[in-house]
Amino acid sequence: MNLLNFARQDTLRAAVLASLALITLLVPALNMLTAVDSPLHFSTYTVSLLGKYFTFALLGLSLDLVWGYCGILALGHGAFFRV
């Protein structure tokens, strides 16, 4: 791969991370700061559901790193994230 492809991948990664950070900060702010009848309002249920999704995504990434790359089966992750 040449240097241009690496630059494109870094730009794409930065854009994805920036959009996730924006969603993480914007959704709870829209829940608290907008009126209930506003089309921009997110319900408390939606905010808590997105929090669960992000938490389980973090669990999946941590298991991928520990189990996939290191080869260590860590059952403590399952105990920590039990539902």
N, CA, C and O atoms as a Tinker XYZ file with bonds, in Angstrom:
   332  protein
     1  N      0.849000   -1.188000    0.000000    73     2
     2  CA     0.000000    0.000000    0.000000    64     1     3
     3  C      0.890000    1.246000    0.000000    63     2     4     5
     4  O      1.957000    1.279000    0.613000    81     3
     5  N      0.425000    2.227000   -0.685000    73     3     6
     6  CA     1.226000    3.439000   -0.727000    64     5     7
     7  C      0.782000    4.418000    0.362000    63     6     8     9
     8  O     -0.159000    4.153000    1.110000    81     7
     9  N      1.466000    5.532000    0.432000    73     7    10
    10  CA     1.237000    6.509000    1.494000    64     9    11
    11  C     -0.142000    7.158000    1.393000    63    10    12    13
    12  O     -0.725000    7.534000    2.410000    81    11
    13  N     -0.662000    7.290000    0.186000    73    11    14
    14  CA    -1.981000    7.904000   -0.004000    64    13    15
    15  C     -3.088000    7.045000    0.599000    63    14    16    17
    16  O     -4.036000    7.576000    1.177000    81    15
    17  N     -2.980000    5.734000    0.472000    73    15    18
    18  CA    -3.978000    4.846000    1.062000    64    17    19
    19  C     -3.952000    4.912000    2.582000    63    18    20    21
    20  O     -5.003000    4.881000    3.222000    81    19
    21  N     -2.753000    5.004000    3.168000    73    19    22
    22  CA    -2.659000    5.143000    4.623000    64    21    23
    23  C     -3.287000    6.443000    5.093000    63    22    24    25
    24  O     -3.947000    6.474000    6.131000    81    23
    25  N     -3.089000    7.509000    4.344000    73    23    26
    26  CA    -3.679000    8.795000    4.706000    64    25    27
    27  C     -5.197000    8.740000    4.614000    63    26    28    29
    28  O     -5.889000    9.312000    5.457000    81    27
    29  N     -5.713000    8.071000    3.617000    73    27    30
    30  CA    -7.166000    7.924000    3.488000    64    29    31
    31  C     -7.739000    7.110000    4.638000    63    30    32    33
    32  O     -8.793000    7.454000    5.172000    81    31
    33  N     -7.060000    6.037000    5.026000    73    31    34
    34  CA    -7.533000    5.217000    6.137000    64    33    35
    35  C     -7.504000    6.002000    7.443000    63    34    36    37
    36  O     -8.430000    5.899000    8.248000    81    35
    37  N     -6.453000    6.784000    7.660000    73    35    38
    38  CA    -6.383000    7.589000    8.876000    64    37    39
    39  C     -7.484000    8.641000    8.905000    63    38    40    41
    40  O     -8.060000    8.907000    9.959000    81    39
    41  N     -7.777000    9.236000    7.760000    73    39    42
    42  CA    -8.852000   10.230000    7.685000    64    41    43
    43  C    -10.198000    9.579000    7.956000    63    42    44    45
    44  O    -11.031000   10.157000    8.654000    81    43
    45  N    -10.424000    8.394000    7.421000    73    43    46
    46  CA   -11.676000    7.677000    7.650000    64    45    47
    47  C    -11.819000    7.285000    9.118000    63    46    48    49
    48  O    -12.898000    7.425000    9.695000    81    47
    49  N    -10.752000    6.801000    9.718000    73    47    50
    50  CA   -10.801000    6.447000   11.139000    64    49    51
    51  C    -11.081000    7.662000   12.001000    63    50    52    53
    52  O    -11.867000    7.592000   12.946000    81    51
    53  N    -10.449000    8.762000   11.684000    73    51    54
    54  CA   -10.681000    9.988000   12.448000    64    53    55
    55  C    -12.117000   10.463000   12.295000    63    54    56    57
    56  O    -12.715000   10.941000   13.259000    81    55
    57  N    -12.679000   10.339000   11.098000    73    55    58
    58  CA   -14.060000   10.751000   10.878000    64    57    59
    59  C    -15.036000    9.861000   11.638000    63    58    60    61
    60  O    -16.016000   10.356000   12.195000    81    59
    61  N    -14.785000    8.568000   11.667000    73    59    62
    62  CA   -15.662000    7.644000   12.401000    64    61    63
    63  C    -15.584000    7.912000   13.895000    63    62    64    65
    64  O    -16.612000    7.949000   14.571000    81    63
    65  N    -14.387000    8.097000   14.413000    73    63    66
    66  CA   -14.240000    8.384000   15.842000    64    65    67
    67  C    -14.861000    9.721000   16.221000    63    66    68    69
    68  O    -15.465000    9.847000   17.286000    81    67
    69  N    -14.718000   10.706000   15.366000    73    67    70
    70  CA   -15.321000   12.009000   15.641000    64    69    71
    71  C    -16.835000   11.931000   15.619000    63    70    72    73
    72  O    -17.496000   12.563000   16.442000    81    71
    73  N    -17.400000   11.163000   14.687000    73    71    74
    74  CA   -18.858000   11.040000   14.643000    64    73    75
    75  C    -19.390000   10.272000   15.850000    63    74    76    77
    76  O    -20.451000   10.616000   16.371000    81    75
    77  N    -18.682000    9.244000   16.306000    73    75    78
    78  CA   -19.101000    8.531000   17.513000    64    77    79
    79  C    -19.014000    9.416000   18.747000    63    78    80    81
    80  O    -19.886000    9.363000   19.615000    81    79
    81  N    -17.975000   10.221000   18.829000    73    79    82
    82  CA   -17.859000   11.140000   19.961000    64    81    83
    83  C    -18.967000   12.183000   19.922000    63    82    84    85
    84  O    -19.509000   12.552000   20.964000    81    83
    85  N    -19.301000   12.651000   18.749000    73    83    86
    86  CA   -20.383000   13.632000   18.619000    64    85    87
    87  C    -21.726000   13.031000   19.017000    63    86    88    89
    88  O    -22.511000   13.682000   19.706000    81    87
    89  N    -21.997000   11.811000   18.597000    73    87    90
    90  CA   -23.248000   11.141000   18.972000    64    89    91
    91  C    -23.298000   10.924000   20.475000    63    90    92    93
    92  O    -24.338000   11.125000   21.103000    81    91
    93  N    -22.171000   10.512000   21.053000    73    91    94
    94  CA   -22.109000   10.254000   22.486000    64    93    95
    95  C    -22.401000   11.509000   23.296000    63    94    96    97
    96  O    -23.025000   11.426000   24.354000    81    95
    97  N    -21.970000   12.646000   22.827000    73    95    98
    98  CA   -22.203000   13.895000   23.554000    64    97    99
    99  C    -23.522000   14.559000   23.193000    63    98   100   101
   100  O    -24.134000   15.217000   24.034000    81    99
   101  N    -23.966000   14.395000   21.957000    73    99   102
   102  CA   -25.144000   15.112000   21.486000    64   101   103
   103  C    -26.460000   14.493000   21.949000    63   102   104   105
   104  O    -27.398000   15.222000   22.270000    81   103
   105  N    -26.547000   13.177000   21.989000    73   103   106
   106  CA   -27.814000   12.523000   22.345000    64   105   107
   107  C    -28.249000   12.841000   23.776000    63   106   108   109
   108  O    -29.406000   13.215000   23.968000    81   107
   109  N    -27.389000   12.713000   24.790000    73   107   110
   110  CA   -27.840000   13.097000   26.136000    64   109   111
   111  C    -28.132000   14.587000   26.267000    63   110   112   113
   112  O    -29.025000   14.981000   27.018000    81   111
   113  N    -27.388000   15.415000   25.544000    73   111   114
   114  CA   -27.643000   16.855000   25.592000    64   113   115
   115  C    -29.007000   17.181000   24.988000    63   114   116   117
   116  O    -29.731000   18.026000   25.515000    81   115
   117  N    -29.359000   16.524000   23.894000    73   115   118
   118  CA   -30.675000   16.754000   23.302000    64   117   119
   119  C    -31.794000   16.213000   24.183000    63   118   120   121
   120  O    -32.914000   16.723000   24.144000    81   119
   121  N    -31.504000   15.190000   24.973000    73   119   122
   122  CA   -32.496000   14.674000   25.907000    64   121   123
   123  C    -32.784000   15.696000   27.003000    63   122   124   125
   124  O    -33.938000   15.896000   27.382000    81   123
   125  N    -31.738000   16.341000   27.509000    73   123   126
   126  CA   -31.907000   17.258000   28.636000    64   125   127
   127  C    -32.338000   18.661000   28.218000    63   126   128   129
   128  O    -33.068000   19.324000   28.955000    81   127
   129  N    -31.903000   19.119000   27.061000    73   127   130
   130  CA   -32.063000   20.528000   26.711000    64   129   131
   131  C    -33.248000   20.834000   25.798000    63   130   132   133
   132  O    -33.616000   22.001000   25.662000    81   131
   133  N    -33.849000   19.842000   25.176000    73   131   134
   134  CA   -34.962000   20.114000   24.278000    64   133   135
   135  C    -36.287000   19.745000   24.946000    63   134   136   137
   136  O    -36.334000   18.936000   25.872000    81   135
   137  N    -37.344000   20.353000   24.454000    73   135   138
   138  CA   -38.671000   20.066000   24.987000    64   137   139
   139  C    -39.130000   18.682000   24.527000    63   138   140   141
   140  O    -38.645000   18.159000   23.524000    81   139
   141  N    -40.055000   18.107000   25.260000    73   139   142
   142  CA   -40.512000   16.740000   24.976000    64   141   143
   143  C    -41.205000   16.657000   23.621000    63   142   144   145
   144  O    -41.092000   15.633000   22.947000    81   143
   145  N    -41.908000   17.683000   23.206000    73   143   146
   146  CA   -42.619000   17.643000   21.930000    64   145   147
   147  C    -41.751000   18.079000   20.744000    63   146   148   149
   148  O    -42.248000   18.158000   19.621000    81   147
   149  N    -40.489000   18.356000   20.969000    73   147   150
   150  CA   -39.572000   18.762000   19.906000    64   149   151
   151  C    -39.146000   17.540000   19.089000    63   150   152   153
   152  O    -38.976000   16.457000   19.649000    81   151
   153  N    -38.970000   17.699000   17.772000    73   151   154
   154  CA   -38.507000   16.560000   16.970000    64   153   155
   155  C    -37.051000   16.188000   17.253000    63   154   156   157
   156  O    -36.616000   15.095000   16.890000    81   155
   157  N    -36.299000   17.072000   17.890000    73   155   158
   158  CA   -34.908000   16.773000   18.220000    64   157   159
   159  C    -34.756000   16.084000   19.572000    63   158   160   161
   160  O    -33.642000   15.733000   19.962000    81   159
   161  N    -35.853000   15.886000   20.290000    73   159   162
   162  CA   -35.796000   15.295000   21.627000    64   161   163
   163  C    -35.585000   13.787000   21.541000    63   162   164   165
   164  O    -36.263000   13.098000   20.778000    81   163
   165  N    -34.640000   13.283000   22.330000    73   163   166
   166  CA   -34.430000   11.853000   22.483000    64   165   167
   167  C    -34.993000   11.452000   23.836000    63   166   168   169
   168  O    -34.736000   12.110000   24.845000    81   167
   169  N    -35.760000   10.371000   23.854000    73   167   170
   170  CA   -36.347000    9.936000   25.115000    64   169   171
   171  C    -35.270000    9.344000   26.020000    63   170   172   173
   172  O    -34.185000    8.979000   25.566000    81   171
   173  N    -35.589000    9.257000   27.295000    73   171   174
   174  CA   -34.654000    8.678000   28.252000    64   173   175
   175  C    -34.404000    7.213000   27.927000    63   174   176   177
   176  O    -33.298000    6.709000   28.122000    81   175
   177  N    -35.429000    6.530000   27.434000    73   175   178
   178  CA   -35.272000    5.129000   27.031000    64   177   179
   179  C    -34.245000    5.004000   25.906000    63   178   180   181
   180  O    -33.410000    4.100000   25.934000    81   179
   181  N    -34.294000    5.891000   24.928000    73   179   182
   182  CA   -33.345000    5.847000   23.812000    64   181   183
   183  C    -31.929000    6.111000   24.288000    63   182   184   185
   184  O    -30.985000    5.469000   23.829000    81   183
   185  N    -31.780000    7.056000   25.208000    73   183   186
   186  CA   -30.449000    7.364000   25.730000    64   185   187
   187  C    -29.882000    6.167000   26.489000    63   186   188   189
   188  O    -28.708000    5.831000   26.331000    81   187
   189  N    -30.706000    5.526000   27.305000    73   187   190
   190  CA   -30.206000    4.368000   28.046000    64   189   191
   191  C    -29.930000    3.189000   27.109000    63   190   192   193
   192  O    -28.987000    2.431000   27.336000    81   191
   193  N    -30.735000    3.028000   26.068000    73   191   194
   194  CA   -30.509000    1.951000   25.110000    64   193   195
   195  C    -29.211000    2.173000   24.332000    63   194   196   197
   196  O    -28.459000    1.224000   24.107000    81   195
   197  N    -28.941000    3.404000   23.921000    73   195   198
   198  CA   -27.677000    3.690000   23.240000    64   197   199
   199  C    -26.493000    3.483000   24.173000    63   198   200   201
   200  O    -25.429000    3.039000   23.742000    81   199
   201  N    -26.675000    3.805000   25.453000    73   199   202
   202  CA   -25.618000    3.541000   26.432000    64   201   203
   203  C    -25.311000    2.059000   26.542000    63   202   204   205
   204  O    -24.148000    1.665000   26.628000    81   203
   205  N    -26.356000    1.233000   26.540000    73   203   206
   206  CA   -26.134000   -0.218000   26.573000    64   205   207
   207  C    -25.439000   -0.694000   25.313000    63   206   208   209
   208  O    -24.534000   -1.525000   25.382000    81   207
   209  N    -25.850000   -0.178000   24.164000    73   207   210
   210  CA   -25.207000   -0.584000   22.907000    64   209   211
   211  C    -23.723000   -0.238000   22.902000    63   210   212   213
   212  O    -22.892000   -1.053000   22.499000    81   211
   213  N    -23.391000    0.973000   23.349000    73   211   214
   214  CA   -21.983000    1.374000   23.389000    64   213   215
   215  C    -21.200000    0.546000   24.408000    63   214   216   217
   216  O    -20.027000    0.243000   24.190000    81   215
   217  N    -21.839000    0.183000   25.513000    73   215   218
   218  CA   -21.167000   -0.643000   26.513000    64   217   219
   219  C    -20.887000   -2.037000   25.977000    63   218   220   221
   220  O    -19.796000   -2.571000   26.180000    81   219
   221  N    -21.863000   -2.636000   25.294000    73   219   222
   222  CA   -21.640000   -3.962000   24.736000    64   221   223
   223  C    -20.650000   -3.918000   23.564000    63   222   224   225
   224  O    -19.932000   -4.891000   23.331000    81   223
   225  N    -20.607000   -2.829000   22.843000    73   223   226
   226  CA   -19.590000   -2.685000   21.796000    64   225   227
   227  C    -18.204000   -2.614000   22.413000    63   226   228   229
   228  O    -17.252000   -3.178000   21.873000    81   227
   229  N    -18.086000   -1.927000   23.539000    73   227   230
   230  CA   -16.810000   -1.855000   24.250000    64   229   231
   231  C    -16.405000   -3.231000   24.768000    63   230   232   233
   232  O    -15.225000   -3.581000   24.741000    81   231
   233  N    -17.371000   -4.009000   25.237000    73   231   234
   234  CA   -17.092000   -5.381000   25.670000    64   233   235
   235  C    -16.586000   -6.218000   24.507000    63   234   236   237
   236  O    -15.616000   -6.964000   24.646000    81   235
   237  N    -17.241000   -6.093000   23.362000    73   235   238
   238  CA   -16.807000   -6.852000   22.193000    64   237   239
   239  C    -15.397000   -6.488000   21.747000    63   238   240   241
   240  O    -14.605000   -7.358000   21.385000    81   239
   241  N    -15.097000   -5.207000   21.777000    73   239   242
   242  CA   -13.740000   -4.785000   21.402000    64   241   243
   243  C    -12.701000   -5.284000   22.392000    63   242   244   245
   244  O    -11.618000   -5.712000   21.994000    81   243
   245  N    -13.024000   -5.231000   23.684000    73   243   246
   246  CA   -12.051000   -5.692000   24.673000    64   245   247
   247  C    -11.832000   -7.201000   24.574000    63   246   248   249
   248  O    -10.707000   -7.679000   24.712000    81   247
   249  N    -12.914000   -7.951000   24.333000    73   247   250
   250  CA   -12.740000   -9.393000   24.158000    64   249   251
   251  C    -11.952000   -9.716000   22.897000    63   250   252   253
   252  O    -11.163000  -10.661000   22.879000    81   251
   253  N    -12.163000   -8.936000   21.845000    73   251   254
   254  CA   -11.409000   -9.153000   20.616000    64   253   255
   255  C     -9.922000   -8.898000   20.838000    63   254   256   257
   256  O     -9.074000   -9.647000   20.352000    81   255
   257  N     -9.617000   -7.840000   21.573000    73   255   258
   258  CA    -8.208000   -7.540000   21.826000    64   257   259
   259  C     -7.550000   -8.579000   22.713000    63   258   260   261
   260  O     -6.460000   -9.061000   22.405000    81   259
   261  N     -8.206000   -8.928000   23.818000    73   259   262
   262  CA    -7.584000   -9.833000   24.773000    64   261   263
   263  C     -7.558000  -11.269000   24.259000    63   262   264   265
   264  O     -6.531000  -11.942000   24.342000    81   263
   265  N     -8.681000  -11.735000   23.732000    73   263   266
   266  CA    -8.774000  -13.128000   23.316000    64   265   267
   267  C     -8.181000  -13.336000   21.924000    63   266   268   269
   268  O     -7.509000  -14.337000   21.673000    81   267
   269  N     -8.431000  -12.392000   21.028000    73   267   270
   270  CA    -7.974000  -12.569000   19.653000    64   269   271
   271  C     -6.496000  -12.338000   19.465000    63   270   272   273
   272  O     -5.803000  -13.187000   18.903000    81   271
   273  N     -6.002000  -11.211000   19.920000    73   271   274
   274  CA    -4.605000  -10.878000   19.665000    64   273   275
   275  C     -3.668000  -11.490000   20.695000    63   274   276   277
   276  O     -2.564000  -11.912000   20.348000    81   275
   277  N     -4.083000  -11.547000   21.942000    73   275   278
   278  CA    -3.209000  -12.069000   22.983000    64   277   279
   279  C     -3.382000  -13.561000   23.202000    63   278   280   281
   280  O     -2.471000  -14.221000   23.702000    81   279
   281  N     -4.528000  -14.101000   22.839000    73   279   282
   282  CA    -4.774000  -15.519000   23.020000    64   281   283
   283  C     -5.135000  -15.887000   24.442000    63   282   284   285
   284  O     -5.019000  -17.052000   24.822000    81   283
   285  N     -5.568000  -14.924000   25.240000    73   283   286
   286  CA    -5.907000  -15.175000   26.632000    64   285   287
   287  C     -7.425000  -15.167000   26.757000    63   286   288   289
   288  O     -8.076000  -14.171000   26.440000    81   287
   289  N     -7.983000  -16.280000   27.221000    73   287   290
   290  CA    -9.419000  -16.336000   27.458000    64   289   291
   291  C     -9.694000  -15.709000   28.816000    63   290   292   293
   292  O     -9.330000  -16.267000   29.851000    81   291
   293  N    -10.337000  -14.548000   28.807000    73   291   294
   294  CA   -10.604000  -13.826000   30.040000    64   293   295
   295  C    -12.086000  -13.912000   30.356000    63   294   296   297
   296  O    -12.890000  -13.199000   29.755000    81   295
   297  N    -12.452000  -14.764000   31.280000    73   295   298
   298  CA   -13.844000  -14.907000   31.660000    64   297   299
   299  C    -14.279000  -13.801000   32.607000    63   298   300   301
   300  O    -15.471000  -13.663000   32.880000    81   299
   301  N    -13.351000  -13.022000   33.109000    73   299   302
   302  CA   -13.692000  -11.898000   33.972000    64   301   303
   303  C    -14.466000  -10.825000   33.236000    63   302   304   305
   304  O    -15.231000  -10.086000   33.856000    81   303
   305  N    -14.287000  -10.721000   31.924000    73   303   306
   306  CA   -15.067000   -9.761000   31.139000    64   305   307
   307  C    -16.549000  -10.088000   31.220000    63   306   308   309
   308  O    -17.379000   -9.195000   31.392000    81   307
   309  N    -16.878000  -11.352000   31.098000    73   307   310
   310  CA   -18.279000  -11.760000   31.174000    64   309   311
   311  C    -18.870000  -11.513000   32.542000    63   310   312   313
   312  O    -20.039000  -11.143000   32.650000    81   311
   313  N    -18.090000  -11.709000   33.590000    73   311   314
   314  CA   -18.588000  -11.448000   34.939000    64   313   315
   315  C    -18.765000   -9.953000   35.183000    63   314   316   317
   316  O    -19.684000   -9.541000   35.891000    81   315
   317  N    -17.895000   -9.150000   34.602000    73   315   318
   318  CA   -17.992000   -7.713000   34.791000    64   317   319
   319  C    -19.179000   -7.122000   34.050000    63   318   320   321
   320  O    -19.835000   -6.211000   34.556000    81   319
   321  N    -19.460000   -7.631000   32.855000    73   319   322
   322  CA   -20.543000   -7.096000   32.023000    64   321   323
   323  C    -21.820000   -7.916000   32.093000    63   322   324   325
   324  O    -22.656000   -7.830000   31.193000    81   323
   325  N    -21.984000   -8.693000   33.123000    73   323   326
   326  CA   -23.200000   -9.527000   33.208000    64   325   327
   327  C    -24.436000   -8.639000   33.249000    63   326   328   329
   328  O    -24.420000   -7.534000   33.790000    81   327
   329  N    -25.487000   -9.152000   32.669000    73   327   330
   330  CA   -26.709000   -8.371000   32.546000    64   329   331
   331  C    -27.725000   -8.799000   33.573000    63   330   332
   332  O    -28.824000   -8.248000   33.621000    81   331
